[in-house]
Amino acid sequence: MQPRLISWVVFSIVPILLAVPGGIAHSSADSEESGRRLVLDAAPVISEIRIEVRDFPGHRADLLEMARNLIFLREGERFSPPLLQESIQALRLSKRFREIHVDSKEDKEGITLLFTLTPFRLIKDIKIQGEYPLFEHEILKVMTVYVGDVFVPEDIAKQEALIAEVFRREGFVAPTVTLVPQEDPHDGNVSLQVTIDKGLYFTLQRLELKGNRAFLEVNLKSKMKIWRVSSLPGSSGRFKERDLNGDVENLVQYYRKEGYPDVVIHFSLTTEPATNSASVLVTINEGPRYEVEFTGNETFGDYVLKKDLVIFQEGSKYDLGLKKSMMSIKMRYRMAGFLEAQVKLEDELKTEEGKTVRVLRFVINEGPRSVVNSIRITGNQAFDDEKITKQMLTRAVGLGEKGIFVPETLEDDLNAIESLYRKYGYMDASVTQELKWSDDKRSVAINLAIEEKVQTLVSSVEIRGITVLSEQEAYEVLTLKKGEPFRAYMIQSDENALSALIAEKGYPHVTVKGEASISQDKTSAQLIYRVAEGPYVELGQVYYTGNFRTSKEILQRELHLAPGEPFSLAKIVESERSIRNLGIFDSVRFRTIGLKEKKRKVHLLVDIEEKKPYFIQAGGGYETNRGFYLHARAGDRNFLGTNKEVWVAGETSQIGYRGELAITEPRLFGTKIAATYGLFSERREEFNQDFGTESLGTTLRLSRRWFRQVSAGLNFQFEQREQFRRDSPDDATAFTDTEEFEARSILVTTPSISYDTRDSFIRPRKGVFSSFSVDISKGVRNSLDDFFKYRLDVRLYATPLPRLTFAWLGRAGYIDPFGAAERIPDDQLFYLGGTTDVRGFDENLLRFDANWNPVGGRSAAAGSVEARIDLGKNFELALFYDVGYVKDTYVASVPDEYRSSVGLGLRYMTPIGPIGFLYGFKLDPIEGESPGRLHFSVGYTF
């Protein structure tokens, strides 16, 4: 936001500057620079600079320091009007001062300058009340002010109008918005309280369609959102004009898709604020229905050629769509080698059942298909035929090669060959083509004649004017070195590389100009790079605006250079990216003061907009593997302004509950390692298992993203766990090993690594995800939990067709006891069966004993392949095959061979992921087992 008022008054200065000492004559030959020196010598000396901050109850020390650094005039130096102008401009650019007033007072020692500054009040918070059915962020998005921006009272009415207009577009009749500023007496900044009174909303009273003959009115209305929502209760059924515009566009697309490209649809809207009602009349001019036929097309089928008909997507006003479609068909044939293909259009009107039908018949004369019989290259001495043909897309017909000839492709090939020669210093190399056609024009022999001429090599490289680097350091960044092939286009690249290297030393105004001197015989090139380093610049002070909550130390930690260090644009950009990546700001913007003026010190202004720190999330639903569930999470993503996230979370379901309190430090000890420390309490009673567990413990999770796709982690967990029998919790003596039903203390260390190239977390369509982890478990007072537990998870995604995605999953786990451990407790074993692994089986019942109780093992593996078919309208059909096994058990059970299932399901895609039903059929059901199982899940299981 630009300041509204900037004023300054300078007294007693102009006469002094204009006074010229007597007896000094100026001829027309005097230089302008000499005149400037005379005026400067006549200027008074600045004896004192005073700065006064007015009308601001907050902390003035930071503002005073900022002002001192942004005023370029100095005590003891002579007064300079240009420096005064630059100082005022710098103060204005800081966006911290609403009024800037400068006075002067002359005395025998010189002049005193008084800067009177009136700061802006900043917007420290925006609170919104009554925003439903919109979200808070939608309101903030339309406002032109933001947290951290300067507060201007004149902007209040504008913000109220902008917010009211949003709700009018949402269908409300006469919304009123009140914005009240509330000043904080401690710092003088302002919180904005936005109160929204939406009032009544429009409802659709009447929807009439006129002119539709091809489709029933109810069919068309069902495709209109305004009609579908009109029956919804409350404000959900409000009428919105923008939905009407979208409905009309959808109807146009529907008509075109059904063969009516000439359709024209208009609407008239009548609203009655007195009754809060809206009436809509939709007038449809359908035009004729189009039928399309193709004749003469042998190479491409009708289905392929119809893809080139844009009339059914874009319409055909004035038959422009027809002309474009014919050009597309002709280009398809040309790119397939049919250079003489002709496309003609036969147009016929007929009447069917009283309706006009326009029959378009595309008559195609494909002509001969041209293929390349041979490619002969002559004149090449520097490169062999193989290296040259690798530059070409044109190929001779042969094994695995169709040899299609396209003149435009061959032209690109010639340019590619010439580029190859230029890359190796042959500046004047040229390639010409000669085509020899067969009599029937079906084959062509290509002769390429290459005239290489001479190779130009770099004979010497000289760098002049450089002082901040050694010539050897500068020489290392150049591509064009002595003995290298000369490429004129690389001079600019070397200029940029050398400029960047010098700029990082504190010379951002450096300029580098490269010159090449070519010998008469063009065999050598002498290069001279002339360097003008410009003035040395260092970073001055760094000032932050908008960090009402975030401490300055957190921001300074992300800076990659400190005051007094050489100014580096690259480090400035890197610092801005680091602060933005903290994730607690909506926006981050760096501004420099003094760089444009080539000052020795450049000050940095950092404008940030903090995100709302507090969050509450809640949800619930049903999934087959855990039944009905509710979960909630609340926290502060910028706890006490330290960039730490603190949260409390809880979940309850039919299989138990879990509560967690945790804090995350994303920059542990200033590194890029994220650390999360938490406390948890959990009780789980998995479906079909005859035991449950209760746990109380603490966790420490360390994670680091090493590359874009690779992450590593190290987790520590200490828990007090107790296993209990669900059928007889008070009597465990009847079981073989009662030790595992006693309270156990367990320490687990888990290193892990993952690799992720998926294009989407919610709906992956291509890429790979894989992870590997090892639990190093140690029982504190027993040996039951002494083991290594290995886990491997691999997922692959591919989309060979736009509406078809294949997904593969492979999982494996193995438990290896160590020390005195002889038996692994049931609650540590692997169990399979159910929604998340082998579908078609009940949860945890892939393997079971004679009493139909689930059996776990020390080793397990599962695999799945799934075809996901996009049906449109956000629906997806899934076909899957699952397989798995559980081995190394401690009880007699069903055979340990692989068990598998096949199935299908239907999912509906939502913004947070798919929800769906899937049914799996067992391929090898055991007597007494059900033939399959229905599963319901939220999100993909893989």
Secondary structure as GFF3:
##gff-version 3
##sequence-region A 1 942
A	DSSP	alpha_helix	14	18	.	.	.	ID=ss1
A	DSSP	alpha_helix	32	42	.	.	.	ID=ss2
A	DSSP	beta_strand	46	53	.	.	.	ID=ss3
A	DSSP	alpha_helix	61	70	.	.	.	ID=ss4
A	DSSP	alpha_helix	81	93	.	.	.	ID=ss5
A	DSSP	beta_strand	97	107	.	.	.	ID=ss6
A	DSSP	beta_strand	110	119	.	.	.	ID=ss7
A	DSSP	beta_strand	121	129	.	.	.	ID=ss8
A	DSSP	alpha_helix	136	142	.	.	.	ID=ss9
A	DSSP	beta_strand	150	151	.	.	.	ID=ss10
A	DSSP	three_ten_helix	153	155	.	.	.	ID=ss11
A	DSSP	alpha_helix	156	169	.	.	.	ID=ss12
A	DSSP	beta_strand	176	183	.	.	.	ID=ss13
A	DSSP	beta_strand	190	197	.	.	.	ID=ss14
A	DSSP	beta_strand	203	210	.	.	.	ID=ss15
A	DSSP	alpha_helix	217	221	.	.	.	ID=ss16
A	DSSP	alpha_helix	225	229	.	.	.	ID=ss17
A	DSSP	three_ten_helix	234	237	.	.	.	ID=ss18
A	DSSP	alpha_helix	241	257	.	.	.	ID=ss19
A	DSSP	beta_strand	264	272	.	.	.	ID=ss20
A	DSSP	beta_strand	277	285	.	.	.	ID=ss21
A	DSSP	beta_strand	289	295	.	.	.	ID=ss22
A	DSSP	alpha_helix	302	306	.	.	.	ID=ss23
A	DSSP	alpha_helix	311	314	.	.	.	ID=ss24
A	DSSP	three_ten_helix	317	319	.	.	.	ID=ss25
A	DSSP	alpha_helix	320	335	.	.	.	ID=ss26
A	DSSP	beta_strand	342	352	.	.	.	ID=ss27
A	DSSP	beta_strand	355	365	.	.	.	ID=ss28
A	DSSP	beta_strand	371	378	.	.	.	ID=ss29
A	DSSP	alpha_helix	385	389	.	.	.	ID=ss30
A	DSSP	alpha_helix	407	423	.	.	.	ID=ss31
A	DSSP	beta_strand	430	437	.	.	.	ID=ss32
A	DSSP	beta_strand	443	451	.	.	.	ID=ss33
A	DSSP	beta_strand	457	464	.	.	.	ID=ss34
A	DSSP	alpha_helix	471	476	.	.	.	ID=ss35
A	DSSP	alpha_helix	490	503	.	.	.	ID=ss36
A	DSSP	beta_strand	511	518	.	.	.	ID=ss37
A	DSSP	beta_strand	524	532	.	.	.	ID=ss38
A	DSSP	beta_strand	538	545	.	.	.	ID=ss39
A	DSSP	alpha_helix	552	557	.	.	.	ID=ss40
A	DSSP	alpha_helix	569	580	.	.	.	ID=ss41
A	DSSP	beta_strand	585	593	.	.	.	ID=ss42
A	DSSP	beta_strand	601	610	.	.	.	ID=ss43
A	DSSP	beta_strand	614	623	.	.	.	ID=ss44
A	DSSP	beta_strand	627	636	.	.	.	ID=ss45
A	DSSP	three_ten_helix	639	641	.	.	.	ID=ss46
A	DSSP	beta_strand	645	653	.	.	.	ID=ss47
A	DSSP	beta_strand	656	665	.	.	.	ID=ss48
A	DSSP	three_ten_helix	668	670	.	.	.	ID=ss49
A	DSSP	beta_strand	674	684	.	.	.	ID=ss50
A	DSSP	beta_strand	691	705	.	.	.	ID=ss51
A	DSSP	beta_strand	710	725	.	.	.	ID=ss52
A	DSSP	three_ten_helix	739	741	.	.	.	ID=ss53
A	DSSP	beta_strand	744	756	.	.	.	ID=ss54
A	DSSP	beta_strand	767	779	.	.	.	ID=ss55
A	DSSP	beta_strand	787	801	.	.	.	ID=ss56
A	DSSP	beta_strand	804	817	.	.	.	ID=ss57
A	DSSP	three_ten_helix	826	828	.	.	.	ID=ss58
A	DSSP	beta_strand	859	872	.	.	.	ID=ss59
A	DSSP	beta_strand	875	887	.	.	.	ID=ss60
A	DSSP	beta_strand	899	910	.	.	.	ID=ss61
A	DSSP	beta_strand	913	922	.	.	.	ID=ss62
A	DSSP	beta_strand	932	938	.	.	.	ID=ss63
###
